[in-house]
Amino acid sequence: MKKAQDYAEKTKAHIDQIASEIEKLQARTDKIMEELRAEYDRKLREVSAEYDRQLEDLRGGEQDMGRKIEKIRIAGGGAFEEMKAGADLAIADMKNAVVRAKEKFRDI
């Protein structure tokens, strides 16, 4: 009977040790997950702010183009040619800005 009791106590000690190790692993896992969630949230806010800023810049450029188009509509003679050249440059700049934004969004 003593052998069985000794064995049971020894086995119980091993199980307790394993349970303790599992608890330590769970605590480490919980801490890592908390850190990952915080980093994910920080990165999400950062990316969202960058997207919002770039989209706002693009919308501002779109509004500027709308004003330039209206000026071209009412311009006459030499002013028209000058405004047309400026508008063409602005359109090219906007297209490039959209391409850069798409590339940046794709990289994130």
Backbone torsions as a table, in degrees:
resi	resn	phi	psi	omega
1	MET	NA	-37.7	-179.8
2	LYS	-61.6	-38.7	178.9
3	LYS	-60.7	-45.7	-178.9
4	ALA	-64.2	-41.5	-179.5
5	GLN	-67.2	-41.9	177.5
6	ASP	-62.0	-44.4	179.4
7	TYR	-63.0	-43.3	-179.8
8	ALA	-62.5	-41.9	178.8
9	GLU	-66.6	-41.2	178.4
10	LYS	-63.6	-44.2	179.3
11	THR	-64.5	-41.9	178.5
12	LYS	-61.7	-39.6	177.9
13	ALA	-62.8	-41.1	177.7
14	HIS	-64.3	-43.5	179.5
15	ILE	-63.4	-42.3	178.3
16	ASP	-62.5	-39.8	178.8
17	GLN	-64.8	-43.2	178.5
18	ILE	-63.8	-42.4	178.8
19	ALA	-61.8	-39.4	178.0
20	SER	-63.2	-43.1	178.0
21	GLU	-63.6	-39.7	177.7
22	ILE	-62.5	-42.8	178.4
23	GLU	-61.9	-41.7	178.2
24	LYS	-63.0	-43.6	177.9
25	LEU	-62.8	-40.7	178.5
26	GLN	-62.3	-42.3	179.1
27	ALA	-63.5	-42.6	177.8
28	ARG	-64.3	-42.7	179.4
29	THR	-62.5	-44.3	178.9
30	ASP	-60.3	-43.1	-179.9
31	LYS	-64.5	-45.1	179.0
32	ILE	-61.9	-43.4	179.9
33	MET	-63.5	-39.6	178.2
34	GLU	-63.2	-43.6	178.9
35	GLU	-65.1	-41.3	178.6
36	LEU	-64.2	-41.7	178.1
37	ARG	-62.4	-42.3	179.5
38	ALA	-64.0	-42.9	178.9
39	GLU	-65.8	-41.3	177.6
40	TYR	-60.8	-46.8	179.4
41	ASP	-62.2	-42.3	179.1
42	ARG	-62.9	-45.8	-179.6
43	LYS	-65.3	-39.7	178.7
44	LEU	-61.7	-44.2	177.9
45	ARG	-63.6	-40.9	-179.3
46	GLU	-63.7	-48.2	-179.5
47	VAL	-65.3	-42.4	179.9
48	SER	-61.4	-42.9	179.1
49	ALA	-64.1	-40.4	179.2
50	GLU	-66.1	-44.7	176.6
51	TYR	-58.2	-47.1	-179.2
52	ASP	-59.9	-43.3	-179.6
53	ARG	-63.7	-46.5	-179.2
54	GLN	-65.8	-41.5	178.5
55	LEU	-64.9	-38.5	177.4
56	GLU	-64.2	-41.1	176.2
57	ASP	-60.3	-43.3	179.6
58	LEU	-65.0	-40.2	178.0
59	ARG	-64.7	-38.4	176.9
60	GLY	-62.6	-41.3	176.9
61	GLY	-64.2	-38.0	177.9
62	GLU	-63.0	-42.4	178.9
63	GLN	-66.1	-40.3	176.5
64	ASP	-59.7	-41.9	179.1
65	MET	-63.5	-38.7	178.1
66	GLY	-61.0	-40.7	177.6
67	ARG	-66.7	-39.8	179.7
68	LYS	-66.2	-38.8	178.3
69	ILE	-61.7	-41.9	179.4
70	GLU	-63.6	-40.4	178.4
71	LYS	-65.4	-38.9	178.0
72	ILE	-63.3	-40.1	-179.2
73	ARG	-58.3	-37.8	-175.8
74	ILE	-97.8	-6.3	-178.5
75	ALA	-76.2	156.4	177.6
76	GLY	-133.0	161.3	173.0
77	GLY	54.3	-131.7	-176.5
78	GLY	-64.1	-31.7	179.4
79	ALA	-62.3	-35.4	179.3
80	PHE	-61.2	-48.1	-178.1
81	GLU	-62.2	-41.5	179.5
82	GLU	-65.0	-43.7	-179.5
83	MET	-68.7	-35.8	178.9
84	LYS	-62.9	-44.0	178.6
85	ALA	-61.7	-43.0	178.2
86	GLY	-63.9	-40.4	179.7
87	ALA	-66.4	-40.0	178.1
88	ASP	-60.8	-42.0	177.5
89	LEU	-65.2	-41.9	179.9
90	ALA	-63.5	-40.3	178.0
91	ILE	-63.2	-44.2	178.7
92	ALA	-61.4	-41.7	178.2
93	ASP	-62.7	-42.6	179.6
94	MET	-64.0	-43.5	178.4
95	LYS	-60.3	-43.2	178.5
96	ASN	-64.0	-39.0	178.9
97	ALA	-64.0	-40.2	178.5
98	VAL	-65.0	-43.1	178.8
99	VAL	-61.7	-45.6	179.1
100	ARG	-62.1	-41.0	179.3
101	ALA	-63.9	-43.6	178.5
102	LYS	-61.0	-42.3	179.5
103	GLU	-64.3	-43.1	-178.8
104	LYS	-66.1	-42.2	179.3
105	PHE	-63.3	-36.2	-178.9
106	ARG	-68.7	-34.4	-178.3
107	ASP	-73.7	-18.8	-175.1
108	ILE	-87.1	NA	NA
